[in-house]
Amino acid sequence: MANFVDIFHKEKTFRPRKKFEPGTLKFSLHKQAQASLKSGIDLKDVVRLPPRESLNDWVAVHVVDFFNRINLIYGTVTDYCKEDTCPTMSGGPKFEYLWADGNKYKKPTPLPATQYISLLMDWVEVQINNDEVFPVTVNVPFPKNFISICKKILTRLFRVFVHVYIHHFESLVAIGAEAHVNTCYKHFYYFVTEFGLVSERELEPLAEMTERICKEHLYNR
């Protein structure tokens, strides 16, 4: 089976990767989180806030990491996600997502999935590149509504998982990416539920799959 690097080619990245500057606290936290992921530690343990670390810093590092990873995941299915094949941003017949950003789209608007996700990624990128929202240095404080902003970002990024799993799962299997995407999803799910960052209502479209791939080990102990 192809490895992660082979499957998620850099040229397939939907947006440029956001990186942390070496020498910064966030870079250190990012490296710590990546090392834990590679060590084989249970993902439920990996997401827990390290002792004496700031929750805001920990969340900031993961929001950026999930943005990068979900960009890569969506990049693998962009050849199959077109306006004619995915005319709405949906997760099956019961769930359709409407786009609103308060600027061009002041009211919730139905859009093709590819357009919705493009706007979503643009919007997230603006947030994480704004030093007043995601400060780069320790002497710049996080805004008081930082966690609320992250909740909105992660909720919208979750919708990409919903669309990819429900409408493009066969494509993931065909290229051998299923296991890697499942690991990314489990990491995301454990993180957002550990800190209450995505509501149960939003998680509902993938509840059955989540029960199977994220919670099965609870019953095998």
PyMOL CGO cylinders between C-alpha atoms (Angstrom):
from pymol import cmd
from pymol.cgo import CYLINDER

trace = [
    CYLINDER, 0.00, 0.00, 0.00, 1.23, 3.50, -0.77, 0.3, 1, 1, 1, 1, 1, 1,
    CYLINDER, 1.23, 3.50, -0.77, 2.43, 5.53, 2.16, 0.3, 1, 1, 1, 1, 1, 1,
    CYLINDER, 2.43, 5.53, 2.16, 1.09, 8.86, 3.38, 0.3, 1, 1, 1, 1, 1, 1,
    CYLINDER, 1.09, 8.86, 3.38, 3.62, 10.89, 1.37, 0.3, 1, 1, 1, 1, 1, 1,
    CYLINDER, 3.62, 10.89, 1.37, 2.81, 9.05, -1.86, 0.3, 1, 1, 1, 1, 1, 1,
    CYLINDER, 2.81, 9.05, -1.86, -0.94, 9.50, -1.45, 0.3, 1, 1, 1, 1, 1, 1,
    CYLINDER, -0.94, 9.50, -1.45, -0.98, 13.11, -0.34, 0.3, 1, 1, 1, 1, 1, 1,
    CYLINDER, -0.98, 13.11, -0.34, 1.22, 14.77, -2.95, 0.3, 1, 1, 1, 1, 1, 1,
    CYLINDER, 1.22, 14.77, -2.95, 2.23, 18.34, -2.24, 0.3, 1, 1, 1, 1, 1, 1,
    CYLINDER, 2.23, 18.34, -2.24, 0.86, 19.49, -5.60, 0.3, 1, 1, 1, 1, 1, 1,
    CYLINDER, 0.86, 19.49, -5.60, -2.52, 18.10, -4.61, 0.3, 1, 1, 1, 1, 1, 1,
    CYLINDER, -2.52, 18.10, -4.61, -2.70, 20.35, -1.55, 0.3, 1, 1, 1, 1, 1, 1,
    CYLINDER, -2.70, 20.35, -1.55, -5.85, 22.43, -1.90, 0.3, 1, 1, 1, 1, 1, 1,
    CYLINDER, -5.85, 22.43, -1.90, -4.19, 25.45, -0.25, 0.3, 1, 1, 1, 1, 1, 1,
    CYLINDER, -4.19, 25.45, -0.25, -0.56, 26.32, 0.67, 0.3, 1, 1, 1, 1, 1, 1,
    CYLINDER, -0.56, 26.32, 0.67, 0.46, 24.80, 3.97, 0.3, 1, 1, 1, 1, 1, 1,
    CYLINDER, 0.46, 24.80, 3.97, 0.63, 27.06, 6.99, 0.3, 1, 1, 1, 1, 1, 1,
    CYLINDER, 0.63, 27.06, 6.99, 3.87, 26.57, 8.90, 0.3, 1, 1, 1, 1, 1, 1,
    CYLINDER, 3.87, 26.57, 8.90, 5.15, 27.54, 12.33, 0.3, 1, 1, 1, 1, 1, 1,
    CYLINDER, 5.15, 27.54, 12.33, 8.36, 29.54, 12.65, 0.3, 1, 1, 1, 1, 1, 1,
    CYLINDER, 8.36, 29.54, 12.65, 11.23, 27.58, 14.26, 0.3, 1, 1, 1, 1, 1, 1,
    CYLINDER, 11.23, 27.58, 14.26, 12.09, 28.87, 17.72, 0.3, 1, 1, 1, 1, 1, 1,
    CYLINDER, 12.09, 28.87, 17.72, 8.53, 29.85, 18.63, 0.3, 1, 1, 1, 1, 1, 1,
    CYLINDER, 8.53, 29.85, 18.63, 6.43, 28.26, 21.34, 0.3, 1, 1, 1, 1, 1, 1,
    CYLINDER, 6.43, 28.26, 21.34, 3.90, 27.08, 18.77, 0.3, 1, 1, 1, 1, 1, 1,
    CYLINDER, 3.90, 27.08, 18.77, 6.64, 25.42, 16.73, 0.3, 1, 1, 1, 1, 1, 1,
    CYLINDER, 6.64, 25.42, 16.73, 7.74, 23.52, 19.85, 0.3, 1, 1, 1, 1, 1, 1,
    CYLINDER, 7.74, 23.52, 19.85, 4.16, 22.49, 20.63, 0.3, 1, 1, 1, 1, 1, 1,
    CYLINDER, 4.16, 22.49, 20.63, 3.65, 21.45, 17.01, 0.3, 1, 1, 1, 1, 1, 1,
    CYLINDER, 3.65, 21.45, 17.01, 6.77, 19.26, 17.12, 0.3, 1, 1, 1, 1, 1, 1,
    CYLINDER, 6.77, 19.26, 17.12, 5.67, 17.79, 20.46, 0.3, 1, 1, 1, 1, 1, 1,
    CYLINDER, 5.67, 17.79, 20.46, 2.23, 16.93, 19.03, 0.3, 1, 1, 1, 1, 1, 1,
    CYLINDER, 2.23, 16.93, 19.03, 3.74, 15.41, 15.88, 0.3, 1, 1, 1, 1, 1, 1,
    CYLINDER, 3.74, 15.41, 15.88, 6.19, 13.31, 17.89, 0.3, 1, 1, 1, 1, 1, 1,
    CYLINDER, 6.19, 13.31, 17.89, 3.33, 11.96, 20.02, 0.3, 1, 1, 1, 1, 1, 1,
    CYLINDER, 3.33, 11.96, 20.02, 1.35, 11.06, 16.89, 0.3, 1, 1, 1, 1, 1, 1,
    CYLINDER, 1.35, 11.06, 16.89, 4.29, 9.11, 15.46, 0.3, 1, 1, 1, 1, 1, 1,
    CYLINDER, 4.29, 9.11, 15.46, 5.08, 7.35, 18.72, 0.3, 1, 1, 1, 1, 1, 1,
    CYLINDER, 5.08, 7.35, 18.72, 2.04, 5.10, 18.56, 0.3, 1, 1, 1, 1, 1, 1,
    CYLINDER, 2.04, 5.10, 18.56, 0.44, 6.56, 21.69, 0.3, 1, 1, 1, 1, 1, 1,
    CYLINDER, 0.44, 6.56, 21.69, -3.36, 6.18, 21.84, 0.3, 1, 1, 1, 1, 1, 1,
    CYLINDER, -3.36, 6.18, 21.84, -4.90, 9.15, 20.00, 0.3, 1, 1, 1, 1, 1, 1,
    CYLINDER, -4.90, 9.15, 20.00, -7.18, 9.83, 22.96, 0.3, 1, 1, 1, 1, 1, 1,
    CYLINDER, -7.18, 9.83, 22.96, -4.06, 10.45, 25.04, 0.3, 1, 1, 1, 1, 1, 1,
    CYLINDER, -4.06, 10.45, 25.04, -2.28, 12.43, 22.30, 0.3, 1, 1, 1, 1, 1, 1,
    CYLINDER, -2.28, 12.43, 22.30, -4.91, 15.18, 22.29, 0.3, 1, 1, 1, 1, 1, 1,
    CYLINDER, -4.91, 15.18, 22.29, -4.83, 15.92, 26.02, 0.3, 1, 1, 1, 1, 1, 1,
    CYLINDER, -4.83, 15.92, 26.02, -3.44, 19.27, 27.09, 0.3, 1, 1, 1, 1, 1, 1,
    CYLINDER, -3.44, 19.27, 27.09, 0.20, 18.83, 28.17, 0.3, 1, 1, 1, 1, 1, 1,
    CYLINDER, 0.20, 18.83, 28.17, 0.97, 19.87, 31.77, 0.3, 1, 1, 1, 1, 1, 1,
    CYLINDER, 0.97, 19.87, 31.77, 1.61, 23.59, 32.25, 0.3, 1, 1, 1, 1, 1, 1,
    CYLINDER, 1.61, 23.59, 32.25, 0.72, 24.43, 28.64, 0.3, 1, 1, 1, 1, 1, 1,
    CYLINDER, 0.72, 24.43, 28.64, -1.80, 27.06, 27.59, 0.3, 1, 1, 1, 1, 1, 1,
    CYLINDER, -1.80, 27.06, 27.59, -5.11, 25.78, 26.19, 0.3, 1, 1, 1, 1, 1, 1,
    CYLINDER, -5.11, 25.78, 26.19, -5.14, 28.60, 23.63, 0.3, 1, 1, 1, 1, 1, 1,
    CYLINDER, -5.14, 28.60, 23.63, -1.69, 27.67, 22.34, 0.3, 1, 1, 1, 1, 1, 1,
    CYLINDER, -1.69, 27.67, 22.34, -2.62, 23.98, 22.19, 0.3, 1, 1, 1, 1, 1, 1,
    CYLINDER, -2.62, 23.98, 22.19, -5.83, 24.69, 20.29, 0.3, 1, 1, 1, 1, 1, 1,
    CYLINDER, -5.83, 24.69, 20.29, -4.08, 27.12, 17.93, 0.3, 1, 1, 1, 1, 1, 1,
    CYLINDER, -4.08, 27.12, 17.93, -1.46, 24.53, 16.97, 0.3, 1, 1, 1, 1, 1, 1,
    CYLINDER, -1.46, 24.53, 16.97, -4.11, 21.91, 16.27, 0.3, 1, 1, 1, 1, 1, 1,
    CYLINDER, -4.11, 21.91, 16.27, -6.39, 24.20, 14.29, 0.3, 1, 1, 1, 1, 1, 1,
    CYLINDER, -6.39, 24.20, 14.29, -3.52, 24.98, 11.93, 0.3, 1, 1, 1, 1, 1, 1,
    CYLINDER, -3.52, 24.98, 11.93, -2.51, 21.32, 11.74, 0.3, 1, 1, 1, 1, 1, 1,
    CYLINDER, -2.51, 21.32, 11.74, -6.06, 20.20, 10.96, 0.3, 1, 1, 1, 1, 1, 1,
    CYLINDER, -6.06, 20.20, 10.96, -6.38, 22.92, 8.32, 0.3, 1, 1, 1, 1, 1, 1,
    CYLINDER, -6.38, 22.92, 8.32, -3.24, 21.58, 6.62, 0.3, 1, 1, 1, 1, 1, 1,
    CYLINDER, -3.24, 21.58, 6.62, -4.32, 17.95, 6.86, 0.3, 1, 1, 1, 1, 1, 1,
    CYLINDER, -4.32, 17.95, 6.86, -7.87, 18.52, 5.64, 0.3, 1, 1, 1, 1, 1, 1,
    CYLINDER, -7.87, 18.52, 5.64, -6.47, 20.53, 2.74, 0.3, 1, 1, 1, 1, 1, 1,
    CYLINDER, -6.47, 20.53, 2.74, -4.41, 17.49, 1.81, 0.3, 1, 1, 1, 1, 1, 1,
    CYLINDER, -4.41, 17.49, 1.81, -7.35, 15.13, 2.19, 0.3, 1, 1, 1, 1, 1, 1,
    CYLINDER, -7.35, 15.13, 2.19, -9.66, 17.24, 0.04, 0.3, 1, 1, 1, 1, 1, 1,
    CYLINDER, -9.66, 17.24, 0.04, -6.86, 17.62, -2.51, 0.3, 1, 1, 1, 1, 1, 1,
    CYLINDER, -6.86, 17.62, -2.51, -7.02, 13.87, -3.14, 0.3, 1, 1, 1, 1, 1, 1,
    CYLINDER, -7.02, 13.87, -3.14, -10.65, 14.02, -4.29, 0.3, 1, 1, 1, 1, 1, 1,
    CYLINDER, -10.65, 14.02, -4.29, -10.79, 17.35, -6.15, 0.3, 1, 1, 1, 1, 1, 1,
    CYLINDER, -10.79, 17.35, -6.15, -10.71, 15.49, -9.49, 0.3, 1, 1, 1, 1, 1, 1,
    CYLINDER, -10.71, 15.49, -9.49, -14.02, 13.86, -8.52, 0.3, 1, 1, 1, 1, 1, 1,
    CYLINDER, -14.02, 13.86, -8.52, -15.65, 16.80, -6.73, 0.3, 1, 1, 1, 1, 1, 1,
    CYLINDER, -15.65, 16.80, -6.73, -17.03, 19.01, -9.50, 0.3, 1, 1, 1, 1, 1, 1,
    CYLINDER, -17.03, 19.01, -9.50, -20.05, 21.26, -9.83, 0.3, 1, 1, 1, 1, 1, 1,
    CYLINDER, -20.05, 21.26, -9.83, -21.90, 18.65, -11.89, 0.3, 1, 1, 1, 1, 1, 1,
    CYLINDER, -21.90, 18.65, -11.89, -21.11, 15.72, -9.58, 0.3, 1, 1, 1, 1, 1, 1,
    CYLINDER, -21.11, 15.72, -9.58, -21.55, 17.64, -6.30, 0.3, 1, 1, 1, 1, 1, 1,
    CYLINDER, -21.55, 17.64, -6.30, -24.01, 20.49, -7.04, 0.3, 1, 1, 1, 1, 1, 1,
    CYLINDER, -24.01, 20.49, -7.04, -24.59, 21.07, -3.31, 0.3, 1, 1, 1, 1, 1, 1,
    CYLINDER, -24.59, 21.07, -3.31, -22.35, 21.04, -0.25, 0.3, 1, 1, 1, 1, 1, 1,
    CYLINDER, -22.35, 21.04, -0.25, -23.95, 18.11, 1.46, 0.3, 1, 1, 1, 1, 1, 1,
    CYLINDER, -23.95, 18.11, 1.46, -23.40, 15.05, 3.57, 0.3, 1, 1, 1, 1, 1, 1,
    CYLINDER, -23.40, 15.05, 3.57, -26.07, 12.76, 2.20, 0.3, 1, 1, 1, 1, 1, 1,
    CYLINDER, -26.07, 12.76, 2.20, -29.75, 13.64, 1.68, 0.3, 1, 1, 1, 1, 1, 1,
    CYLINDER, -29.75, 13.64, 1.68, -30.37, 14.82, 5.26, 0.3, 1, 1, 1, 1, 1, 1,
    CYLINDER, -30.37, 14.82, 5.26, -27.56, 17.37, 5.58, 0.3, 1, 1, 1, 1, 1, 1,
    CYLINDER, -27.56, 17.37, 5.58, -26.90, 20.38, 3.37, 0.3, 1, 1, 1, 1, 1, 1,
    CYLINDER, -26.90, 20.38, 3.37, -24.55, 23.20, 4.31, 0.3, 1, 1, 1, 1, 1, 1,
    CYLINDER, -24.55, 23.20, 4.31, -25.17, 26.80, 3.26, 0.3, 1, 1, 1, 1, 1, 1,
    CYLINDER, -25.17, 26.80, 3.26, -22.37, 29.36, 3.04, 0.3, 1, 1, 1, 1, 1, 1,
    CYLINDER, -22.37, 29.36, 3.04, -22.42, 32.74, 4.76, 0.3, 1, 1, 1, 1, 1, 1,
    CYLINDER, -22.42, 32.74, 4.76, -19.43, 34.94, 5.54, 0.3, 1, 1, 1, 1, 1, 1,
    CYLINDER, -19.43, 34.94, 5.54, -20.98, 38.29, 6.39, 0.3, 1, 1, 1, 1, 1, 1,
    CYLINDER, -20.98, 38.29, 6.39, -19.35, 39.90, 3.36, 0.3, 1, 1, 1, 1, 1, 1,
    CYLINDER, -19.35, 39.90, 3.36, -20.17, 38.68, -0.14, 0.3, 1, 1, 1, 1, 1, 1,
    CYLINDER, -20.17, 38.68, -0.14, -22.57, 36.07, 1.22, 0.3, 1, 1, 1, 1, 1, 1,
    CYLINDER, -22.57, 36.07, 1.22, -24.53, 37.89, 3.90, 0.3, 1, 1, 1, 1, 1, 1,
    CYLINDER, -24.53, 37.89, 3.90, -27.33, 35.30, 3.94, 0.3, 1, 1, 1, 1, 1, 1,
    CYLINDER, -27.33, 35.30, 3.94, -26.87, 31.51, 4.02, 0.3, 1, 1, 1, 1, 1, 1,
    CYLINDER, -26.87, 31.51, 4.02, -26.51, 30.50, 0.36, 0.3, 1, 1, 1, 1, 1, 1,
    CYLINDER, -26.51, 30.50, 0.36, -26.55, 27.06, -1.29, 0.3, 1, 1, 1, 1, 1, 1,
    CYLINDER, -26.55, 27.06, -1.29, -23.38, 26.46, -3.32, 0.3, 1, 1, 1, 1, 1, 1,
    CYLINDER, -23.38, 26.46, -3.32, -21.71, 23.55, -5.16, 0.3, 1, 1, 1, 1, 1, 1,
    CYLINDER, -21.71, 23.55, -5.16, -19.43, 21.62, -2.81, 0.3, 1, 1, 1, 1, 1, 1,
    CYLINDER, -19.43, 21.62, -2.81, -16.22, 22.65, -4.57, 0.3, 1, 1, 1, 1, 1, 1,
    CYLINDER, -16.22, 22.65, -4.57, -17.13, 26.35, -4.35, 0.3, 1, 1, 1, 1, 1, 1,
    CYLINDER, -17.13, 26.35, -4.35, -18.24, 26.04, -0.73, 0.3, 1, 1, 1, 1, 1, 1,
    CYLINDER, -18.24, 26.04, -0.73, -15.00, 24.32, 0.28, 0.3, 1, 1, 1, 1, 1, 1,
    CYLINDER, -15.00, 24.32, 0.28, -12.89, 26.83, -1.65, 0.3, 1, 1, 1, 1, 1, 1,
    CYLINDER, -12.89, 26.83, -1.65, -14.57, 29.71, 0.17, 0.3, 1, 1, 1, 1, 1, 1,
    CYLINDER, -14.57, 29.71, 0.17, -14.28, 27.84, 3.47, 0.3, 1, 1, 1, 1, 1, 1,
    CYLINDER, -14.28, 27.84, 3.47, -10.54, 27.30, 3.05, 0.3, 1, 1, 1, 1, 1, 1,
    CYLINDER, -10.54, 27.30, 3.05, -10.03, 30.94, 2.01, 0.3, 1, 1, 1, 1, 1, 1,
    CYLINDER, -10.03, 30.94, 2.01, -11.92, 32.04, 5.11, 0.3, 1, 1, 1, 1, 1, 1,
    CYLINDER, -11.92, 32.04, 5.11, -9.94, 29.77, 7.47, 0.3, 1, 1, 1, 1, 1, 1,
    CYLINDER, -9.94, 29.77, 7.47, -6.67, 30.85, 5.90, 0.3, 1, 1, 1, 1, 1, 1,
    CYLINDER, -6.67, 30.85, 5.90, -7.49, 34.51, 6.57, 0.3, 1, 1, 1, 1, 1, 1,
    CYLINDER, -7.49, 34.51, 6.57, -8.20, 33.68, 10.23, 0.3, 1, 1, 1, 1, 1, 1,
    CYLINDER, -8.20, 33.68, 10.23, -5.01, 31.70, 10.89, 0.3, 1, 1, 1, 1, 1, 1,
    CYLINDER, -5.01, 31.70, 10.89, -2.82, 34.22, 9.06, 0.3, 1, 1, 1, 1, 1, 1,
    CYLINDER, -2.82, 34.22, 9.06, -4.20, 37.10, 11.12, 0.3, 1, 1, 1, 1, 1, 1,
    CYLINDER, -4.20, 37.10, 11.12, -1.66, 37.71, 13.89, 0.3, 1, 1, 1, 1, 1, 1,
    CYLINDER, -1.66, 37.71, 13.89, -4.33, 39.41, 16.00, 0.3, 1, 1, 1, 1, 1, 1,
    CYLINDER, -4.33, 39.41, 16.00, -6.36, 36.18, 16.01, 0.3, 1, 1, 1, 1, 1, 1,
    CYLINDER, -6.36, 36.18, 16.01, -3.52, 33.63, 15.90, 0.3, 1, 1, 1, 1, 1, 1,
    CYLINDER, -3.52, 33.63, 15.90, -0.62, 35.55, 17.48, 0.3, 1, 1, 1, 1, 1, 1,
    CYLINDER, -0.62, 35.55, 17.48, 2.84, 34.43, 16.42, 0.3, 1, 1, 1, 1, 1, 1,
    CYLINDER, 2.84, 34.43, 16.42, 4.77, 35.66, 19.47, 0.3, 1, 1, 1, 1, 1, 1,
    CYLINDER, 4.77, 35.66, 19.47, 4.13, 35.13, 23.18, 0.3, 1, 1, 1, 1, 1, 1,
    CYLINDER, 4.13, 35.13, 23.18, 3.96, 38.88, 23.89, 0.3, 1, 1, 1, 1, 1, 1,
    CYLINDER, 3.96, 38.88, 23.89, 0.80, 39.23, 21.77, 0.3, 1, 1, 1, 1, 1, 1,
    CYLINDER, 0.80, 39.23, 21.77, -2.27, 37.95, 23.66, 0.3, 1, 1, 1, 1, 1, 1,
    CYLINDER, -2.27, 37.95, 23.66, -4.98, 35.81, 22.15, 0.3, 1, 1, 1, 1, 1, 1,
    CYLINDER, -4.98, 35.81, 22.15, -8.30, 37.60, 21.61, 0.3, 1, 1, 1, 1, 1, 1,
    CYLINDER, -8.30, 37.60, 21.61, -10.93, 36.98, 24.29, 0.3, 1, 1, 1, 1, 1, 1,
    CYLINDER, -10.93, 36.98, 24.29, -13.16, 35.21, 21.75, 0.3, 1, 1, 1, 1, 1, 1,
    CYLINDER, -13.16, 35.21, 21.75, -10.34, 32.96, 20.46, 0.3, 1, 1, 1, 1, 1, 1,
    CYLINDER, -10.34, 32.96, 20.46, -11.96, 29.66, 21.44, 0.3, 1, 1, 1, 1, 1, 1,
    CYLINDER, -11.96, 29.66, 21.44, -15.27, 30.77, 19.87, 0.3, 1, 1, 1, 1, 1, 1,
    CYLINDER, -15.27, 30.77, 19.87, -13.43, 31.55, 16.62, 0.3, 1, 1, 1, 1, 1, 1,
    CYLINDER, -13.43, 31.55, 16.62, -11.76, 28.12, 16.72, 0.3, 1, 1, 1, 1, 1, 1,
    CYLINDER, -11.76, 28.12, 16.72, -15.10, 26.41, 17.31, 0.3, 1, 1, 1, 1, 1, 1,
    CYLINDER, -15.10, 26.41, 17.31, -16.44, 27.99, 14.14, 0.3, 1, 1, 1, 1, 1, 1,
    CYLINDER, -16.44, 27.99, 14.14, -13.31, 27.06, 12.16, 0.3, 1, 1, 1, 1, 1, 1,
    CYLINDER, -13.31, 27.06, 12.16, -13.32, 23.44, 13.34, 0.3, 1, 1, 1, 1, 1, 1,
    CYLINDER, -13.32, 23.44, 13.34, -17.07, 23.07, 12.79, 0.3, 1, 1, 1, 1, 1, 1,
    CYLINDER, -17.07, 23.07, 12.79, -16.67, 24.18, 9.19, 0.3, 1, 1, 1, 1, 1, 1,
    CYLINDER, -16.67, 24.18, 9.19, -13.61, 21.99, 8.63, 0.3, 1, 1, 1, 1, 1, 1,
    CYLINDER, -13.61, 21.99, 8.63, -15.58, 19.03, 9.97, 0.3, 1, 1, 1, 1, 1, 1,
    CYLINDER, -15.58, 19.03, 9.97, -18.05, 19.54, 7.12, 0.3, 1, 1, 1, 1, 1, 1,
    CYLINDER, -18.05, 19.54, 7.12, -15.25, 18.75, 4.67, 0.3, 1, 1, 1, 1, 1, 1,
    CYLINDER, -15.25, 18.75, 4.67, -14.80, 15.38, 6.39, 0.3, 1, 1, 1, 1, 1, 1,
    CYLINDER, -14.80, 15.38, 6.39, -18.57, 14.86, 6.09, 0.3, 1, 1, 1, 1, 1, 1,
    CYLINDER, -18.57, 14.86, 6.09, -18.61, 15.57, 2.36, 0.3, 1, 1, 1, 1, 1, 1,
    CYLINDER, -18.61, 15.57, 2.36, -15.48, 13.54, 1.59, 0.3, 1, 1, 1, 1, 1, 1,
    CYLINDER, -15.48, 13.54, 1.59, -16.59, 10.49, 3.58, 0.3, 1, 1, 1, 1, 1, 1,
    CYLINDER, -16.59, 10.49, 3.58, -20.18, 10.42, 2.34, 0.3, 1, 1, 1, 1, 1, 1,
    CYLINDER, -20.18, 10.42, 2.34, -19.68, 11.41, -1.30, 0.3, 1, 1, 1, 1, 1, 1,
    CYLINDER, -19.68, 11.41, -1.30, -16.08, 10.42, -2.12, 0.3, 1, 1, 1, 1, 1, 1,
    CYLINDER, -16.08, 10.42, -2.12, -15.31, 7.44, 0.09, 0.3, 1, 1, 1, 1, 1, 1,
    CYLINDER, -15.31, 7.44, 0.09, -14.91, 5.07, -2.88, 0.3, 1, 1, 1, 1, 1, 1,
    CYLINDER, -14.91, 5.07, -2.88, -12.25, 7.39, -4.32, 0.3, 1, 1, 1, 1, 1, 1,
    CYLINDER, -12.25, 7.39, -4.32, -10.32, 7.28, -1.02, 0.3, 1, 1, 1, 1, 1, 1,
    CYLINDER, -10.32, 7.28, -1.02, -10.44, 3.49, -1.04, 0.3, 1, 1, 1, 1, 1, 1,
    CYLINDER, -10.44, 3.49, -1.04, -9.37, 3.33, -4.70, 0.3, 1, 1, 1, 1, 1, 1,
    CYLINDER, -9.37, 3.33, -4.70, -6.16, 5.29, -4.04, 0.3, 1, 1, 1, 1, 1, 1,
    CYLINDER, -6.16, 5.29, -4.04, -5.41, 3.47, -0.78, 0.3, 1, 1, 1, 1, 1, 1,
    CYLINDER, -5.41, 3.47, -0.78, -6.00, 6.53, 1.40, 0.3, 1, 1, 1, 1, 1, 1,
    CYLINDER, -6.00, 6.53, 1.40, -8.78, 5.16, 3.61, 0.3, 1, 1, 1, 1, 1, 1,
    CYLINDER, -8.78, 5.16, 3.61, -6.58, 4.19, 6.58, 0.3, 1, 1, 1, 1, 1, 1,
    CYLINDER, -6.58, 4.19, 6.58, -4.70, 7.50, 6.56, 0.3, 1, 1, 1, 1, 1, 1,
    CYLINDER, -4.70, 7.50, 6.56, -7.88, 9.56, 6.34, 0.3, 1, 1, 1, 1, 1, 1,
    CYLINDER, -7.88, 9.56, 6.34, -9.43, 7.50, 9.14, 0.3, 1, 1, 1, 1, 1, 1,
    CYLINDER, -9.43, 7.50, 9.14, -6.43, 8.25, 11.36, 0.3, 1, 1, 1, 1, 1, 1,
    CYLINDER, -6.43, 8.25, 11.36, -6.69, 11.98, 10.58, 0.3, 1, 1, 1, 1, 1, 1,
    CYLINDER, -6.69, 11.98, 10.58, -10.40, 11.89, 11.31, 0.3, 1, 1, 1, 1, 1, 1,
    CYLINDER, -10.40, 11.89, 11.31, -9.94, 10.04, 14.62, 0.3, 1, 1, 1, 1, 1, 1,
    CYLINDER, -9.94, 10.04, 14.62, -7.32, 12.56, 15.71, 0.3, 1, 1, 1, 1, 1, 1,
    CYLINDER, -7.32, 12.56, 15.71, -9.69, 15.41, 14.79, 0.3, 1, 1, 1, 1, 1, 1,
    CYLINDER, -9.69, 15.41, 14.79, -12.68, 13.78, 16.51, 0.3, 1, 1, 1, 1, 1, 1,
    CYLINDER, -12.68, 13.78, 16.51, -10.83, 13.02, 19.74, 0.3, 1, 1, 1, 1, 1, 1,
    CYLINDER, -10.83, 13.02, 19.74, -9.45, 16.56, 19.86, 0.3, 1, 1, 1, 1, 1, 1,
    CYLINDER, -9.45, 16.56, 19.86, -12.72, 18.42, 19.30, 0.3, 1, 1, 1, 1, 1, 1,
    CYLINDER, -12.72, 18.42, 19.30, -14.62, 16.20, 21.74, 0.3, 1, 1, 1, 1, 1, 1,
    CYLINDER, -14.62, 16.20, 21.74, -11.86, 16.46, 24.38, 0.3, 1, 1, 1, 1, 1, 1,
    CYLINDER, -11.86, 16.46, 24.38, -12.33, 20.25, 24.47, 0.3, 1, 1, 1, 1, 1, 1,
    CYLINDER, -12.33, 20.25, 24.47, -15.98, 20.55, 23.36, 0.3, 1, 1, 1, 1, 1, 1,
    CYLINDER, -15.98, 20.55, 23.36, -15.12, 22.41, 20.16, 0.3, 1, 1, 1, 1, 1, 1,
    CYLINDER, -15.12, 22.41, 20.16, -17.74, 20.91, 17.81, 0.3, 1, 1, 1, 1, 1, 1,
    CYLINDER, -17.74, 20.91, 17.81, -21.33, 20.32, 18.91, 0.3, 1, 1, 1, 1, 1, 1,
    CYLINDER, -21.33, 20.32, 18.91, -22.98, 16.90, 18.96, 0.3, 1, 1, 1, 1, 1, 1,
    CYLINDER, -22.98, 16.90, 18.96, -25.51, 18.20, 16.43, 0.3, 1, 1, 1, 1, 1, 1,
    CYLINDER, -25.51, 18.20, 16.43, -22.76, 19.05, 13.96, 0.3, 1, 1, 1, 1, 1, 1,
    CYLINDER, -22.76, 19.05, 13.96, -21.11, 15.66, 14.50, 0.3, 1, 1, 1, 1, 1, 1,
    CYLINDER, -21.11, 15.66, 14.50, -24.33, 13.82, 13.73, 0.3, 1, 1, 1, 1, 1, 1,
    CYLINDER, -24.33, 13.82, 13.73, -23.78, 13.18, 9.97, 0.3, 1, 1, 1, 1, 1, 1,
    CYLINDER, -23.78, 13.18, 9.97, -20.82, 10.88, 10.73, 0.3, 1, 1, 1, 1, 1, 1,
    CYLINDER, -20.82, 10.88, 10.73, -22.12, 9.50, 14.03, 0.3, 1, 1, 1, 1, 1, 1,
    CYLINDER, -22.12, 9.50, 14.03, -22.50, 5.93, 12.80, 0.3, 1, 1, 1, 1, 1, 1,
    CYLINDER, -22.50, 5.93, 12.80, -19.04, 5.83, 11.24, 0.3, 1, 1, 1, 1, 1, 1,
    CYLINDER, -19.04, 5.83, 11.24, -17.53, 7.52, 14.29, 0.3, 1, 1, 1, 1, 1, 1,
    CYLINDER, -17.53, 7.52, 14.29, -19.07, 4.87, 16.54, 0.3, 1, 1, 1, 1, 1, 1,
    CYLINDER, -19.07, 4.87, 16.54, -17.37, 2.23, 14.42, 0.3, 1, 1, 1, 1, 1, 1,
    CYLINDER, -17.37, 2.23, 14.42, -13.87, 3.66, 13.97, 0.3, 1, 1, 1, 1, 1, 1,
    CYLINDER, -13.87, 3.66, 13.97, -13.42, 5.88, 17.05, 0.3, 1, 1, 1, 1, 1, 1,
    CYLINDER, -13.42, 5.88, 17.05, -15.26, 4.14, 19.84, 0.3, 1, 1, 1, 1, 1, 1,
    CYLINDER, -15.26, 4.14, 19.84, -14.88, 0.46, 19.06, 0.3, 1, 1, 1, 1, 1, 1,
    CYLINDER, -14.88, 0.46, 19.06, -11.79, 0.12, 21.26, 0.3, 1, 1, 1, 1, 1, 1,
    CYLINDER, -11.79, 0.12, 21.26, -13.81, 1.24, 24.28, 0.3, 1, 1, 1, 1, 1, 1,
    CYLINDER, -13.81, 1.24, 24.28, -15.82, -1.97, 24.07, 0.3, 1, 1, 1, 1, 1, 1,
    CYLINDER, -15.82, -1.97, 24.07, -12.78, -4.19, 23.59, 0.3, 1, 1, 1, 1, 1, 1,
    CYLINDER, -12.78, -4.19, 23.59, -11.02, -3.34, 26.82, 0.3, 1, 1, 1, 1, 1, 1,
]
cmd.load_cgo(trace, "trace")
